[in-house]
Amino acid sequence: MNYVIETNNLSKQYGDVHAVQNANLQVNQGEIFGFLGLNGAGKTTTIRMLLGMIRPSEGNVKVLGQALGRGGSGPWAQVGHLVESPSAYPELTVRENLDIARRLYRLKNPKVVDDVMEKLFIASYSKRKAGTLSMGNLQRLGLARAMIHNPSLLILDEPANGLDPAGVVEIRELLSNLAKNGVTVFMSSHILTEVDRIATRIGIIHKGQIIEDLNAEKLEQFRERRLQVKVREFTKAHALLTKENYSAIIHNDSIYISDARALEAPDEIARLLVNADMPPTRLIVEQQDLEEHFMQLTGNTK
């Protein structure tokens, strides 16, 4: 199988410090791969190796089927990237910065500059010097440069950095739409909630090691809403709910129901139990907490 990104025992060592150790990643076309980790976990070092910016101490990288080697060889015409803080020529305008990017990618149609400014909501700042932009708009400019050539792969390090809540939503929707059209997005973040809503897979790195890979099925389990019911006689309550065709399961001292009709009308569950002289002591719609899982996972490996 041809992966968009593939690493084999990828490692980077600085003296006695193992920044990344034996990282094995496989990213498919059209995926939004959320690369998560605490500050200093090795996210940016990994991304720099994926982009050929630094050479691995061990292991190898393939991007879009090409093995990265010396001399900057790689499929860079099909890759857009934003690593750490966005860079720009501060004395040039937003339009001038993007026009330079257009020429570097040898794009003949100047209209691509207008198109990407519209996509990133910075058209109104086209004549503003980059050095006067807010952090959020400078981030948008960096994303615009990464996207101007319509790459098939986007590698983004903290893409929501500096954006206000509305900007985070806009970028989230933009990346989701790109993925629907076949663009692969590899994005890092130390804040899980930034990528939880859109990621189709999540890799967690801690102290330089990949400690978990959550695929779409596992992510869906975490995102699944369910009704938790606590009742003193939960065996009898479970039998009653099953009889009423609810797919109820017992776990520890609770009953969990994931049926849509139970989630939409939990009061009906309460009515059934009360009428059967088994009033619930707890009745709540909950969602498994992926962020809590992440913190427990990284905390337990310190």
CORBELGI-V683109 format. One record per backbone hydrogen bond with DSSP energy under -1.0 kcal/mol. NH is the residue of the N-H (numbers start at 1). CO is the residue of the C=O. Records with the same first field share a line. If there is no record, write none. Layout:
NH = CO / CO
//
This chain:
4 = 27
5 = 27
6 = 62
7 = 25
8 = 60
10 = 23
11 = 58
12 = 20
14 = 17
17 = 14
19 = 12 / 17
20 = 12
21 = 208
23 = 10
27 = 5
31 = 28
33 = 185
34 = 201
35 = 187
36 = 203
37 = 189
41 = 38
46 = 42
47 = 43
48 = 44
49 = 45
50 = 46
51 = 47
52 = 49
53 = 48
54 = 48
57 = 11
58 = 11
60 = 8
62 = 6
63 = 66
64 = 4
66 = 63
68 = 61
76 = 74
78 = 75
79 = 76
80 = 153
82 = 155
92 = 89
94 = 128
95 = 126
97 = 93
98 = 94
99 = 95
100 = 96
101 = 97
102 = 98
103 = 99
104 = 100
105 = 101
106 = 103
107 = 102
112 = 109
113 = 110
115 = 111
116 = 112
117 = 113
118 = 114
119 = 115
120 = 116
121 = 118
122 = 117
125 = 122
126 = 123
128 = 125
130 = 92
131 = 90
132 = 129
133 = 130
138 = 134
139 = 135
140 = 136
141 = 137
142 = 138
143 = 139
144 = 140
145 = 141
146 = 142
147 = 143
148 = 144
150 = 147
152 = 78
153 = 78
154 = 184
155 = 80
156 = 186
157 = 82
158 = 188
161 = 158
163 = 160
168 = 164
169 = 165
170 = 166
171 = 167
172 = 168
173 = 169
174 = 170
175 = 171
176 = 172
177 = 173
178 = 174
179 = 175
180 = 176
181 = 177
182 = 179
183 = 178
184 = 152
185 = 31
186 = 154
187 = 33
188 = 156
189 = 35
194 = 191
195 = 192
196 = 192
198 = 195
199 = 195
200 = 32
201 = 32
202 = 214
203 = 34
204 = 212
205 = 36
206 = 209
208 = 41
209 = 206
211 = 204
212 = 204
214 = 202
219 = 215
220 = 216
221 = 217
222 = 218
223 = 219
224 = 220
226 = 286
227 = 257
228 = 284
229 = 255
230 = 282
237 = 233
238 = 234
239 = 235
240 = 236
241 = 237
242 = 238
243 = 239
244 = 240
245 = 242
246 = 241
248 = 246
249 = 256
251 = 254
254 = 251
255 = 229
256 = 249
257 = 227
263 = 259
264 = 260
265 = 261
268 = 265
270 = 266
271 = 267
272 = 268
273 = 269
274 = 270
275 = 271
276 = 272
277 = 274
278 = 273
281 = 230
282 = 230
284 = 228
286 = 226
293 = 289
294 = 290
295 = 291
296 = 292
297 = 293
298 = 294
299 = 295
300 = 296
302 = 299
//
